[in-house]
Amino acid sequence: MSQTVASPRKMRDFGLEVFFSEWEFTAKHHMTASDLESVSLAELLALASDEDRSAFEELWLGYTETWGAPALRDEIARTYERMTRDNILCLAGAGEGLFAAPNVLLTKDDHAIVPTPNYQGAETIPLSICEVTGVPMSYSSPDGPGSNSGKGGWRIDLDRLRDAIRPNTKLISLNFPHNPTGYLMTGEDLTELVAFARERGIYILSDEVYRGVELDPNDRMPQIADVYERGISLNVMSKAYGLPGLRIGWIASQDHALLQKVERFKHYLSICNSGPSEVLALIALKSRHKILSRNHAIMLKNAEALEQVFNDFPSLFEWQRPMGGCVAFPKYLGPDGVEQFSRMLLQESGVMILPSSIYASELGTVPQDHFRIGFGRDQVFKDGLKAMRHHLEKHYAEFTVERA
């Protein structure tokens, strides 16, 4: 697949969110959720110390600090190797960071690079400012259904990234563990990428919202803010921690001047974060090992169950277990095509998945025979997988694996 350079243009509607606005709360089985299992307010407060619980109950509901509560920033900094609170700027979710960072970094005379497929905001926002080159991730068939040999699946080619660089390239936008494919770069590839970005003074914005829930913790990547002076790490309580209702995100960077620019841009957006949410995020982060361990166990068990369904229909699905995060992007092999399959699955059995058309890109062609499925939730996933299996057995019995 060749690279595509797109000229600046007005931001288009956010395809995924338009789809979700219609179906997320009406579909019976939400099988494409991108977050891990959440908890109730009572469950989260049960993890709190007496001091933190009192801080929540007695909280004064006035404005908060634009940068975020100092105690929260201290706790966020502890999730990095080299950060302190002065390297952390809290934001209203990860979306504010994806919007703000390109707007303070880029001008119409700059150039950015974005892998595809990707979370739409990562490409649409830079593209509203300057020219952007899309570097397509490559896909090759794995050894066989359910294969986890490491061969096949999704990859990003560093040579393609390097070839896309221009004299005016200002930003490379990354997303690992990757949404929607679950791909992770190796530490060696990240070191090489940082080296050639450093040579040219290019910023790297790294969406790391699934860090901490790699299926194999040995695959975990370093955080870009720890290893690169022009690295911007983006994270949030929504994904790995399973707390999207808090709307607390942040960026971390060694570049204090950049953080200051984003903070001043934030004055035009959220201004400050929700005080109750900041206290709750602090409670969650203090118990992060317990929360992430629970979510990882749910995710791993669900990945194995999903894999079994795909293995039972080897002529319908081509599947490589993702390396990190709770979404996957399997290939659909059925003769009806992924669009028809997804529509029928939703309309007849109430099971919502995302066909790859939702990931349509202005930066190049995205394979049209894949779909996103999420496996980070607990009972929601179990019920949805049961409904999905029933649907497959009813309509696609001829594609089941032959058993002795």
C-alpha angles and dihedrals in degrees: 000000000000126000119258125211116205127194122229115284141164115284112265125217113289099253097200094049092046088054092046093048088062101038114016096089099027103049111094094223118034099201098163101059113145097204134079124245112299131213136220123258089252092052092050093047089051087067092055128102116241088256095053093044090053090047089057096045094046097040117142107230099221131115117305131216113285091228092051132257110312093231091052092049090049091054093046089051089057089065088066133063100230108017130110128186088272089065093055130084116182119219141184096267128314092288092070089056093048088052100041103043097057090043093057095039104043136064129183089266094058132086132220135195125216129176117230139255094041145145100292097235090061091066105024095057098051088042090058087062111034145348114303131195118212115214108199119224111229126234128203128177115262122235092271145322110319091005115163099175092121090248117117128005125094126341139169117220114223091201089061090050091049092047090054093060117110131186089261097045107134105166141033113192116206134180116194130191075041127234116240104008102043091228122155129197118231119249089247092055091048091051090051092048092050091049096057092040089053092051090058101034093244120161119230117210106197120194102208100168093132096049110129097036102073109146087232110032088207088072093060114131126220114256112256095229089060096051106033131049091214094042121119116199115202120198140156143188090241106079120030091022094045095225106119092147090071093064092208119144136150148190124226125200143154087224104092093179090057092049090052091053092050090047090055091047088052088063086074093048125036095345089202141357131261109276095216090048092052092054091047091048089052090052091050094048092051086057094038096124091055093045095046092045091053093046093047091053092051092047095048093048091048093048089055092049092048090048090055092055091050091047089054090057102040094159091056104045138039108199137182114181108245119243098223144003127035101274131080135189107213123180119248115219101180120125093237093064129237096276094057092041093052093045094049092046091054100041098043104030102022093238114141121206128156118248113215091252086079086066093054108150135207087210098065146310119316117203108266099207100070135085136198119240127179126215105174101101127080121219092008089060095044092052092045094049090050090052091046092052091049090051092050093048091049099048106021105036091133089064097057119115116265111247128202 
